[in-house]
Amino acid sequence: MLQEYPNTQLFLNGEWRDSLSKETLEIINPATEEIIGKLAHARKDDLDIALNAADTAFKDWKNVSAYDRSKILRKAAEIIRSRVGLIAGLMTLEQGKPLAEAKGETLGAADSIDWYAEEGRRAYGRIIPARAQGVYQFVFKEPVGVVAAFTPWNFPLNQVVKKVAAAFAAGCTVIIKGPEETPASVAELIKAFNEAGMPKGSINLVFGIPAEISEYLISHPIVRKVTFTGSTAVGKQLASLAGTHMKRATMELGGHSPAIVCADADVNVAVKILSANKFRNAGQVCISPTRFLVHESVYDQFVEGFVKSAESLNVGNGLDEGINMGPLAHDRRLTAIEGFVADAVEKGAKILTGGKRKGNKGYFFEPTVMTDVSKDSRIMNEEPFGPLAPINSFSSIDEVVEEANRLNYGLAAYAYTNSAKTAQHLGAAIESGQVSINHHGLGLVDTPFGGVKDSGYGSEGGPEGLDAYMTTKLVSQTGL
């Protein structure tokens, strides 16, 4: 029998506690629309506790050796693996994704912590040969300081761990503004770090009104680094605020990923991989393939296969056996997806499958495939963040590259071709922080993850993800 869903408190200065105001928020199961728990709601007085705790802890944590930091992180990873069933069950209850996906995310979070535990031990500086005798030029990497991290609900563990594991490995301390929709799984991650031996005050977890918390934390002099994953609109506001106060920032923002299928592609492979990743997490993925651009010679074959794949999915409560796709995360998503479909149809799109809410209980929406989608429809210009697949055709490589680069997004892009020349051309010509060709190879902890244009700046993952939490210092000296 699945564990009961707990109420979630704030984690401040090493203690789980209610907010000082005793305010709470309700947590809703998106599969049943039932209230399953409550969440402590932080205000500025609670944030002050977190700020002072993180600032005090940083003075000691920054001096702990990378070797010893690594041991604590590895222990946290093992604790998470030992609780994968518990954490995944909570995630499915609060977020909706199928249990198998939740387990994969939980184990992936543990792997990410392990990777940064090792990467942090290899954050080397360097010695620069001097132009004059007796001069020694040293480059040191130092932790930036207290980090304010803002994370979304679509991947509750993955989005937090990308930030905190890198920050801890670098020697920083963190205040996490977690997602109000999915707090319990995040709290379990924080428990693991705490039990592994992270110093008191080094990790703090708060929830509340996003605008209130971000404005207060980003402008506060104690915070030295801001990292955010979320929509482009909100990201621009936070980046502007960070810039006003000269805070370092990483912005992982929205996307609208083109998925190109060329005439010489293996269409069956393209259908299998792209459909699986379109409907993963009910399409609520920032790098989800969004605009399907298929060469006219293989268009009918691709569309037929994609429709069959969409219709084969079992949509339902993520806790049930055999479910491939769960509900949307909350009622606002359901309303938004219905709006995208209505707009596309009004502008001439044809719905080949799906297109409407599934049932009348829970935030379920049918996997949807549409064709003849006008370029001026909302779904071709705004990030849908749901299980909608618009498929259009193209006739030339130049035409499809122009369409791929038309929008001011540049987070991810996909292409399928059996031509090395075409693959090389698309990899170079597409304006995106990440391009994956003939497979789905993005979002791994050892590779950089980030966008260009309105999709943000900075990278998470890879050595770049660790470097984002470190400053570079040059010390030039001579002997006495």
C-alpha angles and dihedrals in degrees: 000000000000117000119255117263110254131218110252125228133193119265108222128167093342097314136101106227145152119256116271090246092049089228118154140190127215123245117214128201103229092208095057105017088230124141104245103173151341133257130209111246115218126214132185094282089057091047090054089057090051093047095050092045094051092046093051093045093049092062089066103028093057089061096050109107119255087239093059093042088054092056092053092049092049090052090052089053092053092049090053092050090051090055100041093123093051096045095044092049092053091047093053092048094053103030104028103227117139114275093245090057091047091052090049091052092049094051089044090055090055090050090050092054090050091051094051090045087064098036090054090059089058102048092124128181121208145227117240116209107244128228093227132050117258094024119119120194116197127184115204130190112217131181112261095225135241113010127208108206124191116194136184134228102242095081103016097181101029095054094048096044093051088062106034099041091053092043094049092046089053092050100256129132122226145216110197121202096202128201112276092212095056110029105138098064090047090050090055089055091052090048090055093053091046094049090047090063108267106163120260110275095015093107124036129177124201136171132190143094104355097214093048094048096044094048092050098043099042094050094045115107093225092064112082102171134038125199124180138176117190146076124348092238094056092038091058090053093050093044090052091051092047090050092051089058096037094243121160110245143191115198119192101182142168129313143197102198120203115217110201122197112189128206093256096046125120094252095194091055091046092051093048097048099037096046092048091052095041093059098034109121087004089292092298094133125114092220095042112136103257114169112043110206111186129181111251093239093062098025098106092046092050094046092049092050094045093051091050090050093050092048092050093062119107108221118198149090108346091224093063123093118261097017115146100178131027132199128293111270099252144353093267090064091051092053092046094051092049088053093052092052095047091050093048093049092048088056094050107274119150118224109219096177137356119002101154147066116282113231124332100266122071128012097283122152126184119249100259132207121186135177136193089043114177117235090230094057116109095244090061092053109028129056105258097194093199145082097293123127117189110190123195132168133238135192106203140031092238090054094051094046089053090052093045090055096039097097127064091242124101112167104115141352136184134205137180122202139133092215117097089201093053092045091052092047094050093045090055100037102047113091102225140117089233133027122183118193124198093347142040103260107152134110100038116147094236094053128070116260119197146103145235133226112012091349090081139247138271127042138257120202128035124045087309089064092057094043089057088072097048135075124215118234127187118205114189116185145158130215118264 
